Amino acid sequence: MTDSTGEIVNKQLEIMLAKSESERFRIGEEFIDFGRRVLGNSILLEFPGISETELKIEIFKKCYSSFYSPDELHLIVLSMKCY
């Protein structure tokens, strides 16, 4: 986002860098978890009644499909359905 002034961005960076590495790591994990929950809720609105496995697959595809070829993605999805 680019709606913050440079002064505010610098203050946010100062606050984050004042935290320990483990605190910054935990905060990062919380951001990732929050993003996945938001994405999951969006998918559930679009596909009510989707199974837990299919939900995980859809989240994976939305997050990582640009990293894999269609063939690779298909194989990964098939393997996810086995677990």
C-alpha positions as CSV (number, residue, x, y, z in Angstrom):
1,M,0.0,0.0,0.0
2,T,1.2,3.5,-0.7
3,D,-1.2,5.6,1.3
4,S,1.2,6.3,4.2
5,T,3.6,9.2,4.3
6,G,7.3,8.5,4.3
7,E,7.4,9.6,7.9
8,I,4.9,7.0,8.9
9,V,6.6,4.3,6.9
10,N,9.9,5.1,8.6
11,K,8.2,5.0,12.0
12,Q,6.6,1.6,11.3
13,L,10.0,0.3,10.1
14,E,11.7,1.6,13.3
15,I,9.0,-0.1,15.5
16,M,9.4,-3.4,13.6
17,L,13.2,-3.3,13.7
18,A,13.1,-2.7,17.5
19,K,11.5,-6.1,17.9
20,S,13.6,-9.3,18.2
21,E,14.0,-11.6,15.2
22,S,11.7,-14.2,16.8
23,E,9.0,-11.5,17.4
24,R,9.3,-10.4,13.8
25,F,9.0,-14.0,12.6
26,R,5.9,-14.6,14.7
27,I,4.3,-11.4,13.4
28,G,5.1,-12.6,9.8
29,E,3.5,-16.0,10.6
30,E,0.4,-14.2,11.9
31,F,0.1,-12.1,8.7
32,I,0.4,-15.2,6.6
33,D,-2.2,-17.1,8.7
34,F,-4.6,-14.1,8.5
35,G,-4.2,-13.9,4.8
36,R,-5.0,-17.6,4.4
37,R,-8.0,-17.3,6.6
38,V,-9.3,-14.4,4.6
39,L,-8.7,-16.3,1.3
40,G,-10.4,-19.4,2.8
41,N,-13.4,-17.4,3.8
42,S,-13.6,-15.9,0.3
43,I,-13.5,-19.4,-1.2
44,L,-16.2,-20.6,1.2
45,L,-18.5,-17.8,0.1
46,E,-17.9,-18.7,-3.5
47,F,-18.2,-22.5,-3.0
48,P,-20.4,-23.2,0.0
49,G,-20.3,-26.8,1.1
50,I,-16.7,-27.3,-0.2
51,S,-14.8,-30.1,1.6
52,E,-11.9,-29.3,3.8
53,T,-9.5,-31.0,1.4
54,E,-10.9,-29.1,-1.6
55,L,-10.7,-25.8,0.4
56,K,-7.0,-26.5,1.1
57,I,-6.4,-27.3,-2.6
58,E,-8.1,-24.0,-3.7
59,I,-6.1,-22.0,-1.2
60,F,-2.9,-23.7,-2.5
61,K,-3.8,-23.0,-6.1
62,K,-4.6,-19.3,-5.4
63,C,-1.3,-18.8,-3.5
64,Y,1.1,-20.9,-5.6
65,S,-0.2,-21.5,-9.1
66,S,2.1,-19.0,-10.6
67,F,5.1,-21.0,-9.3
68,Y,4.2,-24.2,-11.1
69,S,3.4,-25.3,-14.6
70,P,-0.2,-26.6,-15.2
71,D,1.2,-30.2,-15.3
72,E,3.1,-29.7,-12.0
73,L,0.1,-28.1,-10.3
74,H,-2.1,-31.0,-11.5
75,L,0.3,-33.5,-9.9
76,I,0.5,-31.6,-6.7
77,V,-3.3,-31.3,-6.5
78,L,-3.6,-35.1,-7.1
79,S,-1.2,-35.8,-4.2
80,M,-3.0,-33.4,-1.9
81,K,-6.2,-35.3,-2.5
82,C,-4.5,-38.4,-1.1
83,Y,-4.0,-36.9,2.3
